[in-house]
C-alpha cells in the first residue's frame, strides 16, 4: 500500500468516510464531486494502481466489483432507469486517484419515462 494513496487511507480508516457498503474485500462510498444524482465509488481494499496493473489472481476482484455494482444500483434505485459503470485508466483516461475503482453513475431523470 503506497502511503500517499487516498483510497488506501480511506479503506484503513486514516481518512474518515461513510461507507454505503463494506465487506472483507471492498468498500463503496459516494463521490465527493458527483457527476450525477447517484455517483458511487466502488473500491477494492487491495491496492491495485489501475486496470493496467491487474494480475491473473485479481479476476475475483473485477467480478466482485460488477456484482456489487448491480446490488448498489438496485439499492440506489437506478437499476431500472439505467446507470453507467466507468473505469478511468491512467491520466489520459481521466484517472486522478491511482487505486483501481469503479464509478457507478446514474439517477438522471429520463424524459417521458416517469422514472428517476
C-alpha positions as CSV (number, residue, x, y, z in Angstrom):
1,X,0.0,0.0,0.0
2,X,1.5,3.3,-1.0
3,X,1.4,5.7,1.9
4,X,0.2,8.6,-0.2
5,X,-2.8,6.6,-1.7
6,X,-6.1,8.4,-0.7
7,X,-8.2,5.3,-1.2
8,X,-5.8,3.2,0.9
9,X,-6.1,5.8,3.7
10,X,-9.9,5.7,3.4
11,X,-10.0,1.9,3.5
12,X,-7.7,1.8,6.5
13,X,-9.7,4.5,8.4
14,X,-7.0,7.1,8.2
15,X,-9.4,9.4,6.3
16,X,-12.9,9.5,7.7
17,X,-15.6,8.4,5.2
18,X,-19.1,7.0,5.3
19,X,-19.3,3.6,3.6
20,X,-22.5,2.6,1.9
21,X,-21.2,-0.9,1.8
22,X,-18.2,-2.8,3.2
23,X,-17.0,-6.4,3.2
24,X,-13.6,-8.0,3.6
25,X,-12.6,-7.0,0.1
26,X,-14.5,-3.8,-0.9
27,X,-15.9,-0.5,0.2
28,X,-18.5,1.7,-1.5
29,X,-18.7,5.4,-0.9
30,X,-20.2,8.5,-2.5
31,X,-18.0,10.5,-4.8
32,X,-17.3,13.9,-3.2
33,X,-17.6,15.6,-6.6
34,X,-20.6,13.8,-8.1
35,X,-21.3,13.9,-11.8
36,X,-24.9,12.8,-11.3
37,X,-27.5,12.4,-8.6
38,X,-26.1,8.9,-7.9
39,X,-22.3,8.7,-8.1
40,X,-20.7,6.0,-6.1
41,X,-17.1,4.7,-6.0
42,X,-16.6,1.0,-5.6
43,X,-13.1,0.5,-4.3
44,X,-11.2,-2.8,-3.7
45,X,-9.3,-2.9,-0.4
46,X,-6.4,-4.4,-2.2
47,X,-4.2,-1.7,-3.7
48,X,-4.1,-2.1,-7.5
49,X,-2.8,1.0,-9.2
50,X,-5.0,0.8,-12.3
51,X,-6.6,-1.6,-14.8
52,X,-3.2,-1.8,-16.4
53,X,-1.8,-3.4,-13.2
54,X,-4.3,-6.2,-12.9
55,X,-2.8,-9.7,-12.4
56,X,-4.5,-13.1,-13.1
57,X,-5.2,-13.5,-9.4
58,X,-7.3,-10.3,-9.5
59,X,-10.1,-11.8,-11.5
60,X,-12.3,-12.2,-8.4
61,X,-11.8,-8.5,-7.6
62,X,-13.2,-7.5,-11.0
63,X,-16.1,-9.9,-10.8
64,X,-16.8,-8.6,-7.3
65,X,-16.9,-5.0,-8.4
66,X,-19.5,-5.8,-11.0
67,X,-21.6,-7.9,-8.6
68,X,-21.5,-5.1,-6.0
69,X,-22.3,-2.6,-8.7
70,X,-25.5,-4.4,-9.6
71,X,-26.5,-4.6,-6.0
72,X,-25.8,-1.0,-5.3
73,X,-27.6,0.2,-8.4
74,X,-30.7,-1.6,-7.1
75,X,-30.3,-0.2,-3.6
76,X,-29.9,3.3,-5.1
77,X,-33.0,2.9,-7.2
78,X,-31.3,3.2,-10.6
79,X,-31.2,-0.4,-11.7
80,X,-34.3,0.0,-13.9
81,X,-33.8,3.6,-15.1
82,X,-30.2,2.9,-16.0
83,X,-26.7,3.8,-15.0
84,X,-23.1,3.9,-16.2
85,X,-20.2,1.9,-14.9
86,X,-16.8,3.6,-15.6
87,X,-13.2,2.8,-15.1
88,X,-10.8,5.8,-15.7
89,X,-7.4,4.3,-16.7
90,X,-4.2,6.4,-16.5
91,X,-4.0,10.2,-16.6
92,X,-5.0,10.4,-20.3
93,X,-8.2,8.4,-19.5
94,X,-9.1,10.7,-16.6
95,X,-7.7,8.6,-13.7
96,X,-6.9,11.0,-10.8
97,X,-6.5,8.6,-7.9
98,X,-4.2,5.8,-8.8
99,X,-6.0,3.0,-6.9
100,X,-8.4,0.9,-9.0
101,X,-12.0,1.9,-8.5
102,X,-15.3,1.7,-10.4
103,X,-17.7,4.6,-10.8
104,X,-21.4,3.9,-10.7
105,X,-23.2,6.9,-12.2
106,X,-26.9,7.4,-12.7
107,X,-30.1,8.9,-11.4
108,X,-30.8,11.4,-14.2
109,X,-34.5,11.9,-14.9
110,X,-35.3,10.2,-18.2
111,X,-37.8,12.4,-20.1
112,X,-41.1,10.7,-20.7
113,X,-40.3,7.7,-18.6
114,X,-41.7,8.9,-15.3
115,X,-38.7,7.3,-13.6
116,X,-35.8,8.9,-11.9
